[in-house]
């Protein structure tokens, strides 16, 4: 019997917190699983390790390894996520990945070692092992350097690219994409978690050439400036503008039932006037003694998916599925059961085929 009739391969392409959500949603449902992870992160613990050890970013890889661990709740898996006060509050898994890579001379060998230690039920592949930096241009023409700055920058992004511009793709990541029965892009931050994978030429080519069903899971909400104000159809055009035109077979879009079909929660990309007004408000708050953490309420808005937006999306993508993925207490996360069901429904793979 052919392999794909027994256990089809689902490959998740992304990074950040969204990618492990998809892996957790699909595990235990009859899929071989693999993750292709963006390698441009330079913030937090990951950024500090990159600078101190001249290493590739370990953080998103670590999170996917835990999502695929034989027992994600085991003491070993939990230990990998634990931040160590005696080590500048770095997660143990980040330190192990960086140290193993340094000792073996290979980040790929470090990942494989931790896969064995955790008994992972799938594989994690960096999109590239070259040391890359993400660059971007905002919609008001400002250039920003570095994933951390881009993700929290002053304005909605227009375009991003990598330096060096054509890093070599990880061969195992390319092979996984080419062999996939199902390819899932997202959810996650558009310009800092999803698109950086596409900017690796070998990864983009594999996505274009794979016979897999290619599904984009549109984020539920904007929480950062990088995609602030973009409607769901603009996420698609951004993917197309960065090399994936014609490479999305289906898109899953969240719209809460309470929102209905009208644009009741419209907001737009930030303009220079918006930025100036926000800066003035921040300065005013500072003069009143508010600490930085209290200057501004969390910026979480649903990604707009009104009827006009959906009509445009259906001109861009062969299949658009609108679902309510609400997860109580988590405005940015998709309900994992509903997400898995929607992915499998769109993909055409059913559990009866996987036995």
C-alpha positions, 0 to 999 in steps of 0.5 A: 500500500502506498505510504500516503494512503497509510499516513499522509505527510503534513508540513507546517511552514511558519514560526512564532507561536502559531506553528506549534498550535498547528502541530498540536492540533494535528498530532494524534490524527493520523498524520506524519508531521514536519515543521519548516521553521523561519530562521530570522528571529533576533529578539529575546533569548534567541537574539542574545544567543545569536549575538553571544555565540554567533548561532542561528536562532533556536527559539522557534525550533525549540517550541516545535520540538516540544510540540512534537515531543512524545509527551509534551508534558513530561518533566524533560519537555517541560525542562526544555521550556524552563527559563533559568535565572542562573543563565540570564533567564534563557530557556534550557532548550535554547541553550542546549540547541546552541551548545550542541550545535557548537559542539557538533559543528552542525545545527541540524545535528543538534536538532536531530539529537533533541528529536531523539531525546524527546522522542519526537513524533515528527521532524523539525527543519530550519528553512536555512542554517545560514545566519540571516537578517530580516530587513523591511520597508514600512508603508511610509517608506522607512527601512527597518533592520532586524526581526525584533524591530520589524515586529514592533516597528513604527508602521505597517510593513510594505515589503521584507527581504533577507540579507544575504538575499539568497541563503541556501535552503535546508535540504531536508526542509526542501525534501519535506515540502516536495514530499508533502501531501498537505502544506500549511502556511501559518497562522502567525505573524505575516512578515516575521514568521511566515514570509521569511521562509518564503524568502529562502529561494529553495523553500519558495521553489519547493512550495511552488512545485509541490503537489501538496494541497497548500493551505494558508491559515489566516491569523485571527487578530493583529497584535503587532504593528507589522501587519496592523490594519491589513484585511484578510485579502491583503495577507494573501496579496502580501504572500503573492508579492513575496513570491507565492503568487498562485501557490495558495490552494485554499485559505482558512479565515476566522470570523466570529459568528457575532461579527456577522457580515458587515464591516463593524470592526474596520481599521486601517493600516497605520499612517504617519499621522496615526503614529504621531498621535500615538507617540504624543499619547505615549509622551503624555502618559509618561509625563503622568508617571505611567511605566512603559508597560502601562502606556498602551492597552494591548493592541489586539484587533480581529483581522477584517474579513467582511463580505467585500474582503471575502469576495476579493479573496475568492478572486485570488484563491480557489477556495476560501473557507470561513469558520469561527475558530474562537477559543475562549480566553485566547483572542489570537489563537485558533481552537485546535479541534476546529482548526484540525477539522477545517484543515482536514476538510479542505485538504481532502484527507479524511481519517478513513483514508489514513488507516 
